[in-house]
């Protein structure tokens, strides 16, 4: 059974930075693409970034140039470095594992609040 545990959320002023972490259990981490999503209460979950098992990355236009996704396969952890944060980045951020079998796993989410 795969478990994903996010950490690193918090409150920050506009222009600030945060680094989210997502620790995964299970050996399939290394062969799985990892995504970050975010969701504002009452709105649909929004995809933010993806990193493939080989390290290729892609980003939503809204975060391109500000956010960086990375992974450490030795630690079974994926990161989201968020710089230049804006109030519209405020959301609950979720880690997602997209496995080769088609089954998705989700973390519990971590709150990010950007406010002055």
Residue frames as qw, qx, qy, qz and C-alpha x, y, z in Angstrom:
[[0.000, 0.889, 0.458, 0.000, 0.00, 0.00, 0.00],
 [0.424, 0.354, -0.005, 0.834, 1.36, 3.38, -0.99],
 [0.270, -0.839, -0.385, 0.276, 1.21, 6.29, 1.42],
 [0.388, 0.515, 0.052, 0.763, 2.05, 9.89, 0.59],
 [0.412, -0.740, -0.374, 0.378, 2.73, 12.43, 3.34],
 [0.322, 0.724, 0.074, 0.606, 3.09, 16.12, 2.48],
 [0.497, -0.666, -0.252, 0.496, 4.81, 18.69, 4.67],
 [0.439, -0.025, 0.159, 0.884, 6.21, 22.20, 4.42],
 [0.016, -0.726, -0.474, -0.498, 3.07, 24.24, 4.04],
 [0.351, -0.465, -0.404, 0.706, 2.47, 27.42, 5.99],
 [0.136, 0.942, 0.296, -0.086, 1.83, 31.13, 5.79],
 [0.558, -0.116, 0.210, 0.795, 4.09, 33.49, 3.88],
 [0.154, 0.741, 0.095, -0.646, 3.97, 37.05, 2.59],
 [0.710, 0.691, 0.133, -0.021, 3.70, 37.80, -1.12],
 [0.358, 0.812, -0.449, 0.102, 7.06, 37.35, -2.80],
 [0.491, -0.548, 0.650, -0.188, 8.14, 34.78, -0.25],
 [0.514, 0.323, -0.770, -0.197, 9.16, 31.17, -0.68],
 [0.762, -0.277, 0.470, -0.350, 8.18, 27.77, 0.63],
 [0.314, 0.333, -0.858, -0.231, 9.36, 24.25, -0.10],
 [0.856, -0.117, 0.159, -0.479, 6.85, 21.45, 0.03],
 [0.023, 0.360, -0.931, -0.047, 7.92, 17.85, 0.52],
 [0.873, -0.003, -0.035, -0.486, 6.06, 14.62, -0.16],
 [0.159, -0.416, 0.893, -0.064, 7.44, 11.43, 1.30],
 [0.812, 0.120, -0.304, -0.484, 6.25, 8.22, -0.31],
 [0.610, -0.307, 0.721, -0.116, 6.24, 4.67, 0.96],
 [0.859, 0.345, 0.369, -0.084, 6.74, 1.71, -1.36],
 [0.541, -0.275, 0.531, 0.592, 9.27, 0.76, -3.98],
 [0.470, 0.595, 0.565, 0.326, 7.16, 1.91, -6.91],
 [0.069, -0.899, -0.061, 0.428, 8.06, 5.54, -6.23],
 [0.334, -0.489, 0.517, 0.618, 11.13, 5.27, -8.43],
 [0.227, 0.153, 0.791, 0.547, 9.14, 4.17, -11.48],
 [0.067, 0.753, 0.653, -0.049, 6.21, 6.51, -11.00],
 [0.150, 0.514, 0.126, 0.835, 5.54, 10.01, -12.20],
 [0.277, -0.504, -0.581, 0.576, 4.84, 12.42, -9.37],
 [0.042, 0.639, 0.358, 0.679, 2.53, 15.40, -9.55],
 [0.080, -0.284, -0.494, 0.818, 1.60, 18.36, -7.40],
 [0.096, -0.627, -0.593, -0.495, -1.97, 19.64, -7.51],
 [0.041, -0.081, -0.447, 0.890, -3.67, 22.41, -5.58],
 [0.186, -0.579, -0.730, -0.313, -7.23, 23.16, -4.63],
 [0.129, -0.152, 0.251, -0.947, -9.04, 26.21, -3.36],
 [0.225, 0.303, 0.818, -0.433, -12.15, 25.52, -1.35],
 [0.485, 0.619, 0.377, -0.490, -15.16, 25.34, -3.63],
 [0.446, 0.702, -0.384, -0.401, -13.09, 25.04, -6.80],
 [0.973, 0.205, -0.108, 0.003, -11.77, 22.14, -8.86],
 [0.713, -0.489, 0.324, 0.385, -8.40, 20.66, -8.10],
 [0.447, 0.867, -0.189, -0.107, -5.77, 22.24, -10.36],
 [0.918, 0.048, 0.018, 0.394, -2.69, 20.50, -11.67],
 [0.204, -0.937, 0.184, 0.216, 0.55, 22.37, -10.85],
 [0.157, 0.716, -0.665, -0.144, 3.58, 20.34, -11.91],
 [0.995, 0.009, 0.065, -0.078, 4.82, 16.88, -12.85],
 [0.032, -0.686, 0.717, 0.120, 8.13, 15.08, -12.75],
 [0.892, 0.185, -0.345, -0.226, 8.57, 11.79, -14.59],
 [0.917, -0.355, 0.104, 0.150, 10.48, 8.82, -13.24],
 [0.762, 0.260, 0.082, 0.588, 13.35, 9.97, -15.45],
 [0.367, -0.457, -0.155, 0.795, 13.32, 13.51, -14.13],
 [0.102, 0.350, 0.441, 0.820, 11.53, 15.31, -16.95],
 [0.021, -0.455, -0.551, 0.700, 9.38, 18.17, -15.68],
 [0.004, 0.480, 0.511, 0.713, 6.42, 20.23, -16.81],
 [0.079, -0.296, -0.504, 0.808, 4.50, 23.06, -15.19],
 [0.156, 0.806, 0.571, -0.019, 1.19, 24.86, -15.35],
 [0.348, 0.616, 0.122, 0.696, 1.54, 28.24, -17.02],
 [0.368, -0.867, -0.119, -0.315, 0.46, 29.95, -13.80],
 [0.703, -0.670, 0.193, 0.138, 3.56, 28.74, -11.92],
 [0.834, 0.341, 0.061, 0.430, 6.14, 28.40, -14.68],
 [0.366, 0.625, -0.196, 0.661, 9.33, 30.23, -13.80],
 [0.362, -0.642, 0.306, -0.603, 8.41, 30.45, -10.11],
 [0.848, -0.306, 0.350, -0.255, 7.97, 26.83, -8.99],
 [0.360, 0.511, -0.774, -0.101, 10.43, 23.96, -9.34],
 [0.937, -0.198, 0.107, -0.267, 9.57, 20.29, -8.91],
 [0.287, 0.566, -0.769, 0.073, 12.31, 17.80, -8.09],
 [0.937, -0.252, -0.098, -0.223, 12.67, 14.30, -6.71],
 [0.066, -0.598, 0.779, -0.177, 15.12, 12.33, -4.60],
 [0.837, 0.006, -0.462, -0.294, 14.66, 8.66, -5.35],
 [0.448, 0.170, -0.755, 0.447, 17.04, 7.65, -2.54],
 [0.103, 0.034, 0.585, -0.804, 14.66, 9.31, -0.08],
 [0.012, 0.491, 0.852, 0.181, 11.41, 8.45, -1.91],
 [0.055, -0.698, -0.362, 0.615, 10.59, 12.14, -1.77],
 [0.336, 0.571, 0.411, 0.626, 9.34, 14.72, -4.23],
 [0.243, -0.470, -0.262, 0.807, 9.67, 18.45, -3.61],
 [0.242, 0.789, 0.410, 0.388, 8.01, 21.62, -4.81],
 [0.377, -0.290, -0.135, 0.869, 10.11, 24.74, -4.39],
 [0.115, 0.831, 0.502, 0.210, 7.82, 27.75, -4.61],
 [0.368, -0.235, -0.053, 0.898, 9.36, 31.18, -5.08],
 [0.101, -0.052, -0.244, -0.963, 7.75, 34.52, -5.80],
 [0.024, -0.433, -0.895, 0.107, 4.55, 33.42, -4.13],
 [0.200, -0.236, -0.219, -0.925, 1.38, 35.33, -4.89],
 [0.480, -0.005, 0.508, -0.715, -1.94, 35.52, -3.02],
 [0.798, 0.244, -0.178, -0.521, -3.51, 33.49, -5.82],
 [0.474, 0.304, -0.823, 0.075, -1.18, 30.61, -4.94],
 [0.388, -0.216, 0.637, -0.630, -3.11, 30.17, -1.70],
 [0.813, 0.044, -0.389, -0.431, -4.54, 26.65, -1.70],
 [0.789, -0.348, 0.501, -0.078, -4.25, 23.18, -0.26],
 [0.377, 0.611, -0.648, -0.253, -1.42, 21.45, -2.11],
 [0.920, -0.088, 0.327, -0.197, -1.64, 17.73, -2.80],
 [0.077, -0.494, 0.818, 0.283, 0.99, 15.24, -3.85],
 [0.878, 0.265, 0.125, -0.379, -0.06, 12.62, -6.40],
 [0.310, -0.364, 0.830, 0.288, 1.61, 9.42, -7.56],
 [0.755, 0.422, -0.106, -0.490, 0.59, 8.27, -11.04],
 [0.578, -0.316, 0.746, 0.098, 1.52, 4.60, -11.26],
 [0.118, 0.269, -0.773, -0.562, 2.12, 2.55, -14.39],
 [0.073, 0.299, 0.951, -0.020, -0.95, 0.44, -13.55],
 [0.135, -0.518, -0.450, -0.715, -3.13, 3.53, -13.83],
 [0.509, -0.692, -0.499, 0.114, -3.92, 3.69, -10.15],
 [0.131, 0.683, -0.166, 0.699, -3.42, 7.08, -8.52],
 [0.570, -0.464, -0.531, 0.421, -2.45, 7.77, -4.93],
 [0.013, -0.803, -0.064, -0.592, -2.95, 11.04, -3.05],
 [0.332, 0.014, -0.592, 0.735, -1.55, 12.63, 0.05],
 [0.171, -0.663, -0.667, 0.294, -3.64, 14.36, 2.68],
 [0.189, 0.833, 0.223, 0.471, -2.70, 17.86, 1.54],
 [0.487, -0.360, -0.266, 0.750, -0.83, 20.77, 3.07],
 [0.095, 0.929, 0.353, -0.054, -2.15, 24.32, 3.34],
 [0.472, 0.033, 0.096, 0.876, -0.26, 27.19, 1.72],
 [0.008, -0.905, -0.411, 0.108, -1.43, 30.70, 2.54],
 [0.461, 0.151, 0.106, 0.868, 0.05, 33.77, 0.87],
 [0.158, -0.880, -0.409, -0.185, -1.08, 36.98, 2.49],
 [0.294, 0.424, -0.276, 0.811, 0.25, 40.28, 3.69]]
